[in-house]
Amino acid sequence: MKIRDFTHGVFRDGDLAVSGAGLLTDRNALQEAELLNVQLEPLTSTVAILFDTRTALQVRESHAGVLVGEGVRDFGCSLSDRRVRRTAWSVVGSEVTEEDGLWQLVCYFSPDLVLRVQARSFAFCVGKVPGLSASPPDYLSDSDEQVRAGIAGWDSTFVPIEYEQVIAK
């Protein structure tokens, strides 16, 4: 199974039997996870966010996490000007709340990035990526090849460990 598979209905189809209460909905559940990639698919009103979870404080023994928002109504990102080639965007705070029949995710990152998504549902799964080391690469000194080989990507093989889904009422 590839990480990309989770962006196309694996959660909805019930192929994943594991669950983890609070994995997504606990305040600051994503703290210290690193943002790797964001994909917005307007055709299906879906957003997928890929995290490196090896440094996350509340997510244990996983390499990556993929968060999928379906029925996206709002999506936004604001970030500071960066003068370096690569930046590790680490979550310093996260919150998922429900209001008026929609779920809202707000993630605050260091250095100075805010990501907001409002959707009908969110699903979050963490798992192992075979071949990754216990810690992320050094974004400042490692080569492009070392960085790419040392992080999860959409086409990485993925072994799910824990999962949580929230759906608006």
Phi and psi in degrees as GROMACS dihedral restraints (atoms count N, CA, C in turn):
[ dihedral_restraints ]
;  ai    aj    ak    al  type     phi  dphi    fc
    3     4     5     6     1  -102.8    20    10
    4     5     6     7     1   154.8    20    10
    6     7     8     9     1   -57.1    20    10
    7     8     9    10     1   -40.0    20    10
    9    10    11    12     1   -54.7    20    10
   10    11    12    13     1   -31.2    20    10
   12    13    14    15     1   -58.5    20    10
   13    14    15    16     1   -29.6    20    10
   15    16    17    18     1   -74.8    20    10
   16    17    18    19     1   -14.3    20    10
   18    19    20    21     1   -86.4    20    10
   19    20    21    22     1    -2.6    20    10
   21    22    23    24     1  -126.6    20    10
   22    23    24    25     1    45.1    20    10
   24    25    26    27     1    93.8    20    10
   25    26    27    28     1     7.6    20    10
   27    28    29    30     1   -60.2    20    10
   28    29    30    31     1   -40.7    20    10
   30    31    32    33     1   -61.6    20    10
   31    32    33    34     1   -49.6    20    10
   33    34    35    36     1   -65.0    20    10
   34    35    36    37     1   -34.6    20    10
   36    37    38    39     1   -76.7    20    10
   37    38    39    40     1    -6.6    20    10
   39    40    41    42     1    74.9    20    10
   40    41    42    43     1    19.8    20    10
   42    43    44    45     1   -73.9    20    10
   43    44    45    46     1   -13.2    20    10
   45    46    47    48     1  -110.9    20    10
   46    47    48    49     1   117.7    20    10
   48    49    50    51     1   -96.5    20    10
   49    50    51    52     1   -14.1    20    10
   51    52    53    54     1   -80.0    20    10
   52    53    54    55     1   153.9    20    10
   54    55    56    57     1  -145.3    20    10
   55    56    57    58     1   156.7    20    10
   57    58    59    60     1  -147.3    20    10
   58    59    60    61     1   101.6    20    10
   60    61    62    63     1   -64.3    20    10
   61    62    63    64     1   130.8    20    10
   63    64    65    66     1    87.1    20    10
   64    65    66    67     1    -6.3    20    10
   66    67    68    69     1   -55.7    20    10
   67    68    69    70     1   -38.2    20    10
   69    70    71    72     1  -108.0    20    10
   70    71    72    73     1   -39.7    20    10
   72    73    74    75     1   -84.3    20    10
   73    74    75    76     1   -16.5    20    10
   75    76    77    78     1   -65.3    20    10
   76    77    78    79     1   136.8    20    10
   78    79    80    81     1   -56.6    20    10
   79    80    81    82     1   133.0    20    10
   81    82    83    84     1    62.1    20    10
   82    83    84    85     1    26.1    20    10
   84    85    86    87     1   -59.3    20    10
   85    86    87    88     1   -28.0    20    10
   87    88    89    90     1   -95.4    20    10
   88    89    90    91     1     7.9    20    10
   90    91    92    93     1   -53.2    20    10
   91    92    93    94     1   130.9    20    10
   93    94    95    96     1    74.8    20    10
   94    95    96    97     1    -0.7    20    10
   96    97    98    99     1   -68.0    20    10
   97    98    99   100     1   152.8    20    10
   99   100   101   102     1  -108.9    20    10
  100   101   102   103     1   134.9    20    10
  102   103   104   105     1   -73.7    20    10
  103   104   105   106     1   126.9    20    10
  105   106   107   108     1  -107.9    20    10
  106   107   108   109     1   -40.9    20    10
  108   109   110   111     1  -163.4    20    10
  109   110   111   112     1   151.7    20    10
  111   112   113   114     1  -133.7    20    10
  112   113   114   115     1   132.9    20    10
  114   115   116   117     1  -126.5    20    10
  115   116   117   118     1   127.7    20    10
  117   118   119   120     1  -110.9    20    10
  118   119   120   121     1   127.0    20    10
  120   121   122   123     1  -117.2    20    10
  121   122   123   124     1    91.8    20    10
  123   124   125   126     1   -59.7    20    10
  124   125   126   127     1   -32.0    20    10
  126   127   128   129     1   -55.9    20    10
  127   128   129   130     1   -39.2    20    10
  129   130   131   132     1  -110.9    20    10
  130   131   132   133     1     7.4    20    10
  132   133   134   135     1    53.1    20    10
  133   134   135   136     1    48.1    20    10
  135   136   137   138     1  -124.5    20    10
  136   137   138   139     1   140.3    20    10
  138   139   140   141     1  -124.6    20    10
  139   140   141   142     1   140.0    20    10
  141   142   143   144     1  -125.3    20    10
  142   143   144   145     1   131.9    20    10
  144   145   146   147     1  -123.5    20    10
  145   146   147   148     1   126.9    20    10
  147   148   149   150     1  -106.7    20    10
  148   149   150   151     1   126.7    20    10
  150   151   152   153     1  -117.4    20    10
  151   152   153   154     1   148.6    20    10
  153   154   155   156     1   -92.5    20    10
  154   155   156   157     1   117.6    20    10
  156   157   158   159     1  -102.5    20    10
  157   158   159   160     1     5.8    20    10
  159   160   161   162     1   -63.4    20    10
  160   161   162   163     1   -25.7    20    10
  162   163   164   165     1  -103.8    20    10
  163   164   165   166     1    -0.4    20    10
  165   166   167   168     1   -65.9    20    10
  166   167   168   169     1   140.9    20    10
  168   169   170   171     1   -77.3    20    10
  169   170   171   172     1   -36.1    20    10
  171   172   173   174     1  -103.2    20    10
  172   173   174   175     1    -5.2    20    10
  174   175   176   177     1  -108.6    20    10
  175   176   177   178     1   116.4    20    10
  177   178   179   180     1  -105.4    20    10
  178   179   180   181     1   147.3    20    10
  180   181   182   183     1    53.9    20    10
  181   182   183   184     1    41.8    20    10
  183   184   185   186     1  -134.5    20    10
  184   185   186   187     1   162.7    20    10
  186   187   188   189     1  -103.8    20    10
  187   188   189   190     1   -35.2    20    10
  189   190   191   192     1  -145.5    20    10
  190   191   192   193     1   157.0    20    10
  192   193   194   195     1  -135.6    20    10
  193   194   195   196     1   139.3    20    10
  195   196   197   198     1  -121.5    20    10
  196   197   198   199     1   126.5    20    10
  198   199   200   201     1  -111.8    20    10
  199   200   201   202     1   128.9    20    10
  201   202   203   204     1  -121.5    20    10
  202   203   204   205     1   125.1    20    10
  204   205   206   207     1  -106.7    20    10
  205   206   207   208     1   126.6    20    10
  207   208   209   210     1  -114.2    20    10
  208   209   210   211     1   147.7    20    10
  210   211   212   213     1    70.7    20    10
  211   212   213   214     1    42.2    20    10
  213   214   215   216     1   -64.3    20    10
  214   215   216   217     1   129.8    20    10
  216   217   218   219     1  -110.4    20    10
  217   218   219   220     1   -25.4    20    10
  219   220   221   222     1  -151.1    20    10
  220   221   222   223     1   140.5    20    10
  222   223   224   225     1  -146.9    20    10
  223   224   225   226     1   130.6    20    10
  225   226   227   228     1  -154.6    20    10
  226   227   228   229     1   155.3    20    10
  228   229   230   231     1  -148.4    20    10
  229   230   231   232     1   133.2    20    10
  231   232   233   234     1  -131.3    20    10
  232   233   234   235     1   136.6    20    10
  234   235   236   237     1  -145.9    20    10
  235   236   237   238     1   159.0    20    10
  237   238   239   240     1   -81.3    20    10
  238   239   240   241     1   161.7    20    10
  240   241   242   243     1   -69.2    20    10
  241   242   243   244     1   127.7    20    10
  243   244   245   246     1  -114.0    20    10
  244   245   246   247     1   134.3    20    10
  246   247   248   249     1  -105.8    20    10
  247   248   249   250     1    13.8    20    10
  249   250   251   252     1  -112.4    20    10
  250   251   252   253     1   158.2    20    10
  252   253   254   255     1   -69.1    20    10
  253   254   255   256     1   -42.4    20    10
  255   256   257   258     1  -129.8    20    10
  256   257   258   259     1   146.1    20    10
  258   259   260   261     1  -135.3    20    10
  259   260   261   262     1   134.2    20    10
  261   262   263   264     1   -86.6    20    10
  262   263   264   265     1   109.5    20    10
  264   265   266   267     1   -90.9    20    10
  265   266   267   268     1   101.3    20    10
  267   268   269   270     1   -97.1    20    10
  268   269   270   271     1   133.9    20    10
  270   271   272   273     1   -67.9    20    10
  271   272   273   274     1   125.5    20    10
  273   274   275   276     1  -107.0    20    10
  274   275   276   277     1   -12.1    20    10
  276   277   278   279     1  -168.7    20    10
  277   278   279   280     1   145.6    20    10
  279   280   281   282     1  -149.4    20    10
  280   281   282   283     1   148.9    20    10
  282   283   284   285     1  -150.7    20    10
  283   284   285   286     1   135.6    20    10
  285   286   287   288     1  -120.5    20    10
  286   287   288   289     1   123.9    20    10
  288   289   290   291     1  -132.6    20    10
  289   290   291   292     1   157.5    20    10
  291   292   293   294     1  -114.0    20    10
  292   293   294   295     1   133.5    20    10
  294   295   296   297     1  -154.2    20    10
  295   296   297   298     1   132.5    20    10
  297   298   299   300     1    54.0    20    10
  298   299   300   301     1    40.6    20    10
  300   301   302   303     1    77.5    20    10
  301   302   303   304     1    12.2    20    10
  303   304   305   306     1  -134.1    20    10
  304   305   306   307     1   151.9    20    10
  306   307   308   309     1   -97.4    20    10
  307   308   309   310     1   142.5    20    10
  309   310   311   312     1  -123.7    20    10
  310   311   312   313     1   128.5    20    10
  312   313   314   315     1  -110.6    20    10
  313   314   315   316     1   129.1    20    10
  315   316   317   318     1  -127.1    20    10
  316   317   318   319     1   125.1    20    10
  318   319   320   321     1  -120.0    20    10
  319   320   321   322     1   132.1    20    10
  321   322   323   324     1  -108.4    20    10
  322   323   324   325     1   131.9    20    10
  324   325   326   327     1  -121.5    20    10
  325   326   327   328     1   154.0    20    10
  327   328   329   330     1  -107.8    20    10
  328   329   330   331     1   132.1    20    10
  330   331   332   333     1   -93.9    20    10
  331   332   333   334     1   110.9    20    10
  333   334   335   336     1    57.4    20    10
  334   335   336   337     1    63.5    20    10
  336   337   338   339     1  -137.3    20    10
  337   338   339   340     1   138.8    20    10
  339   340   341   342     1  -126.7    20    10
  340   341   342   343     1   130.7    20    10
  342   343   344   345     1  -121.6    20    10
  343   344   345   346     1   128.6    20    10
  345   346   347   348     1  -127.5    20    10
  346   347   348   349     1   133.9    20    10
  348   349   350   351     1  -138.1    20    10
  349   350   351   352     1   133.1    20    10
  351   352   353   354     1  -119.7    20    10
  352   353   354   355     1   127.2    20    10
  354   355   356   357     1  -151.3    20    10
  355   356   357   358     1   164.6    20    10
  357   358   359   360     1   -68.0    20    10
  358   359   360   361     1   -34.6    20    10
  360   361   362   363     1  -149.6    20    10
  361   362   363   364     1   154.9    20    10
  363   364   365   366     1  -129.9    20    10
  364   365   366   367     1   143.4    20    10
  366   367   368   369     1  -131.3    20    10
  367   368   369   370     1   138.1    20    10
  369   370   371   372     1  -133.7    20    10
  370   371   372   373     1   129.3    20    10
  372   373   374   375     1  -132.5    20    10
  373   374   375   376     1   134.4    20    10
  375   376   377   378     1  -113.9    20    10
  376   377   378   379     1   151.9    20    10
  378   379   380   381     1  -167.7    20    10
  379   380   381   382     1  -175.3    20    10
  381   382   383   384     1   -96.9    20    10
  382   383   384   385     1   146.5    20    10
  384   385   386   387     1  -117.6    20    10
  385   386   387   388     1   104.3    20    10
  387   388   389   390     1   -53.9    20    10
  388   389   390   391     1   133.6    20    10
  390   391   392   393     1    98.4    20    10
  391   392   393   394     1   -13.3    20    10
  393   394   395   396     1   -81.7    20    10
  394   395   396   397     1   147.4    20    10
  396   397   398   399     1   -78.3    20    10
  397   398   399   400     1   176.8    20    10
  399   400   401   402     1   -73.6    20    10
  400   401   402   403     1   -17.6    20    10
  402   403   404   405     1  -131.8    20    10
  403   404   405   406     1   154.3    20    10
  405   406   407   408     1   -69.3    20    10
  406   407   408   409     1   163.5    20    10
  408   409   410   411     1   -71.0    20    10
  409   410   411   412     1   168.5    20    10
  411   412   413   414     1   -88.8    20    10
  412   413   414   415     1   107.2    20    10
  414   415   416   417     1   -65.8    20    10
  415   416   417   418     1   -23.5    20    10
  417   418   419   420     1   -85.1    20    10
  418   419   420   421     1   -38.3    20    10
  420   421   422   423     1  -108.5    20    10
  421   422   423   424     1   -22.2    20    10
  423   424   425   426     1   -74.2    20    10
  424   425   426   427     1   152.4    20    10
  426   427   428   429     1   -71.1    20    10
  427   428   429   430     1   165.1    20    10
  429   430   431   432     1   -55.7    20    10
  430   431   432   433     1   -41.9    20    10
  432   433   434   435     1   -63.9    20    10
  433   434   435   436     1   -41.4    20    10
  435   436   437   438     1   -66.7    20    10
  436   437   438   439     1   -40.0    20    10
  438   439   440   441     1   -64.9    20    10
  439   440   441   442     1   -50.0    20    10
  441   442   443   444     1   -60.1    20    10
  442   443   444   445     1   -39.6    20    10
  444   445   446   447     1   -71.6    20    10
  445   446   447   448     1   -21.4    20    10
  447   448   449   450     1   -97.9    20    10
  448   449   450   451     1     2.7    20    10
  450   451   452   453     1  -129.0    20    10
  451   452   453   454     1   159.3    20    10
  453   454   455   456     1   -75.4    20    10
  454   455   456   457     1   149.2    20    10
  456   457   458   459     1  -133.0    20    10
  457   458   459   460     1   172.6    20    10
  459   460   461   462     1   -59.2    20    10
  460   461   462   463     1   -28.0    20    10
  462   463   464   465     1   -98.2    20    10
  463   464   465   466     1    10.1    20    10
  465   466   467   468     1   -70.4    20    10
  466   467   468   469     1   143.6    20    10
  468   469   470   471     1   -65.3    20    10
  469   470   471   472     1   140.8    20    10
  471   472   473   474     1  -136.7    20    10
  472   473   474   475     1   130.0    20    10
  474   475   476   477     1  -114.7    20    10
  475   476   477   478     1   104.3    20    10
  477   478   479   480     1   -64.2    20    10
  478   479   480   481     1   143.6    20    10
  480   481   482   483     1  -116.8    20    10
  481   482   483   484     1   -48.7    20    10
  483   484   485   486     1  -141.4    20    10
  484   485   486   487     1   151.9    20    10
  486   487   488   489     1  -151.5    20    10
  487   488   489   490     1   143.7    20    10
  489   490   491   492     1  -144.3    20    10
  490   491   492   493     1   142.9    20    10
  492   493   494   495     1  -133.0    20    10
  493   494   495   496     1   140.4    20    10
  495   496   497   498     1  -126.2    20    10
  496   497   498   499     1   135.6    20    10
  498   499   500   501     1  -129.3    20    10
  499   500   501   502     1   132.8    20    10
  501   502   503   504     1   -65.0    20    10
  502   503   504   505     1   145.4    20    10
